[in-house]
Amino acid sequence: MPIPVSTLDWSSDALLATLLHDVKAPHFLDQYLDRRAVILTGEPARFDGLFDGDTFGALAADAGRLHASFVDVDGWMVNVAISPGQIQRMLGAGMTVLAEKLPEEGRLKSFLDAYRSVQPSVQPLQLDGAMCPNGSLHPLGIHSTPLCIFQLAGHYKWRYVPDPIPGGAPLDVTMPVDVDSLPLPWGDLVRPPDDAFVEQILNPGDTFYLPAGCWHEGFSVGESIVLAVTVKRRAPLDILRGLMARAHADPASVRPAPQPVSPADMAASAQRTVAGGWSAADVNATWQALLDESLRPAAN
């Protein structure tokens, strides 16, 4: 039986021996970290007392970003900024409510600090919390940074491709069910075949680790609550500048060299594929500016 959360002394050693023992195991670090997606099963009561709906509501006002998400009639994910007072209304409407960058205090701070000690990252890590109504969807998509999901309550059915796409992903992208390919300025993003997916239900006490660039989709089976360790979001300029530099520096890159893209084409291809509230117009303007900069003759 797991040690109850209420009896832990919340030192890193205690957390690593109980709540985080699977993500510090040698086989995980050797075979999966930054390599492959995997669901690690755990004792159902392992995370009891760490985080719940009441804690979510209490911390939502101080989160870095609070929003509700749903899938529209065309299959695209839509994120809407909300206030704490709208949480119950959004959940009642079947929307997932996500609080990004939860305040680092108390048990959550100890939990995140212990995680950092196992998986040091050059990019700052943060804790996000999500409340998911029955049947709420996560459309098919990929993340540009690693993600580690801890199932605290309820169940979530996931389909995922264990291996990341070649070269990773410069941006978070979602893909509707009736779309097989998304033309983006840095290359087409193609839907993987059905036989590439693994299906598995995430139960209380389980951990779902996703490296950057792994396809995944799912839905909540009943009401569920999750915590996730994520990398703090980056500005579009930083992402696209890095992408441009890699494309020019590595002739053998799996990515095609950047090509001029008209504003209309860019807006059509990028519209609603970019998570985090970055508009297609902003991404297009940044990409075009970097493209112009890269093609400008060097000063004598």
N, C-alpha and C positions, 0 to 999 in steps of 0.2 A: 504493500500500500504506500502511496506517496505521502510525504510529510506535509501536513496541512500548511497552507500559506501563512495562516495566522500565527504559527509557532516558529517561523523562520526568523533568524536574527538579521536577515537581509544583507549579510556580507556577501562579497563576490563568491567566496568559496561555497557558501550555502546555496546560492542561486545556481552556480555552475554544477553542483552535485544533484540538484533537484529539477528546477524549471528549465535549465538550459543544457542538461547533460548530453542530449543528442546532437546539438550543433557544435559541441567541442570534441565529439568522439573522433578518433583517428580515421576511421573509415569514411566518415562524412567529410572531414577536412581533405583527405587524400583523393576521394573519388567524386565528390559533388561540388564542393565550394568553388564557385566561378566556372564550373564545368558542365553540370547537368542538374535539371530540376528533379526534386524528389519529395515525397511525403513521408515524414517520419512519425510513426505511431507512438502515442504515449498514454499513460494512465488517464482515464476520463476526468478525474478530479485534480489533475496536476496543477491547473491554473486557477482553481477555485479561490476567490478572495483577492485576486490580483487586480481585476478590472471588471466592471459590470455596467448595466444600464444607468444606475444611479451615478456612478463615477463619471460615465460619459457625459451625462447631463450637467454635472457639477463643473467639469473642466472645459466644456464646449466653448464657453464665452472667452476663454483665454487661449484657445487653440490658434495656431497660425492662420488656418483657413478652415472654414466650416461650409460644407456644401452638400447638396442632395444630387444624386445621379439616377438617371433612368435611361431606357432605350426607347428612342422615338419610333414612329411608324415605319421609317425607312431603315431601321436597324442600327442607327448611329447612337453612340453614347452621348448624353447631354448632361453637363454639370451646371448646377444653378447655385449661386451663393445664397446662403440663408442665414437667419439669425437664430440664436438658441431657442427663442420662443416658437419657432416654426418646426422644430424637430419632430414633435409628435404628429403634426399635420402631414409632414412629408412621409413619415413612416406609415401612417394610415393610408396614404395614397399609393403605397407599394414601392416607394423610392428608398434606395440605400442612402444613409446619411453618414458622411465621412468627416471626421475631425482630424486635420493634418497638423503635424507638429504639436502634439500634446505638451502641456507644461511639464518640464522635467523636475518633478518633486516627489518626495516620499518613495513609495514602492516602485513607481514607474521609473524614477531616476536610477534607483539601485538596479532595476532590471536592465535598463538600457546600458548602464555603465558596465555591468557584467557581460552583456553581449559584446560591447566594444572590446573588452579584454580578450575575447575569443576570436573575433573577426575584425582586427584593426582595419580601418579604411582611411584612405587619404581624403575621401570626401566625407563631409559631416553627416552623421546618422541622426535620424529622428524617429519618434514613435507616432504612428497614426492609429486611430481607433475607428471602427466601422460598426454600425448597427444595420442589420440586413433583414427586411421583412420576408415572409414566406414567398418564394417564387421570384424574388428580385434577381435580376440578371447581371452578369458581368460578360459583355460581348467579347467575341474573339479579339485578341489584341496581343501586343508585346510591350514590354517596358524597356526603357533605355538604361535603367540601372537595376541592380539586384533588389530582391524583395524577399522578406522572410515573414510568413504569416503564421500567427499562433491562434488556433481555434479555441476560444474560451467557452462558448456556449452554442448550442444548436449544431447544425450540420450543414455542410456546403459541398455540393457535387462539382468536381472539377474535371475538365478534359484538358490535357496539356501535352506538349511535345517536349520530351526530356532534353533534347539537344538544342542549344541556341542556334539562331540563324547565322550563317557565315558572316563574319565581320561585325556582328552586333547590330544595335539599333541606335540611330542618332536621336530619335524622338519617340515618345510614347504614342502608339498608334492603335486604333480599333478598326475592325473590318466587319461590315454587315454580312448577314448570312447569304445574301444574293450577290455578293461581290467576290470575285476570285483573284483580282489583281488591282493594286492601287499604284498608279503611276506617280512617282515622286521625283523631284529634281535629281536625287542621288541614286535613282534606280527604281525598278518596279518591285513592289512588295507582293509576293505571291502566296496565296492560301496553301497551307500544307495539305497533303492527301489525308483522308480519314484514317488510314491504317498507321499513320505516324503518331496518332494520339494515344495517350494512356488515360483511362477513366478511373477515378477514385473518389471516394467520399471522405472529406475531412471532418473528423469527429472531435468532440471536446478532448483536449490534451494532446492533439496532433499538431505537427509543425509542417508547413509547406514552404520549401525553399525554391526560389526561382532565380537563376542567374539572369543577367541582362539578355534580352533578345529571345526568350522562350515564349512560344505561342501558348496561350491559355484562355479558357472561357469557362463559365460555370454559373450556377444558380443556388440560392439558399433553399435548403430543405427545412421548412419551418423557420422560425425566427432565430437568428444567429448573431453572435458578437465576436469580433476578431480584433486582435492587435497586430500591427505590422511594423517591422523595422524597415525603414526605407532610407534612401539617400535624399538629402535635401534637394529640392528642385533647382535646376540650373536655368539661367537666362537663355533665351533663344540665341542671342549673340554668341555666348560662350560655346554652345553646342555646335552651331553652324560654322563658327570659326575653326573649331577643332576638326570638324568633318572636312572642311575645305583644305586644311593643312595636311590631313592624312591622304586625301585624294591626290594632292600634288607631290607629296613626299615619297609615296610608295607606288612605283609603277606597276607592281604586281598585285596591288590591292584588288580585292574581289568587287569593290565598288567602281562603277564607271566614273570617268573624269567628269566633273561638274559641267553642265551644259547651260547655255542661256535659256531661260524659261520666261515666256510672256507672263505678265501679271494675271491675265485672264486664265491661262492654263494653270498657273500656280494656285490661284484661288480655288479653281475647280477641283484640283487634285488634293489640296491640303485642307479644304473646308471640313471642319469637324473631325479630322483625323488626329489633330494635335491636342493632347490632354493638357490640363493645367491653365486653361483660359487664354492661351496664346492664339490670337486671331490669324487667319490665313493671310490677311494683309500685312500683319507684322512680320510673319515668317518670310513672306515673299520679299518685302522691302529689305530685310536683313540679308537674305540670300543674294539678292541682286546687288546690294552694296558690296558684299564680300566678293562676289564674282567680278564686279568692275575693278575692285581693288587688286585682285589676283592677276587680272589681265593687263593692268596698267604697266607700261614700261618702267623699269627701274631708273631712278634719277642718276645722272652722271656725277 
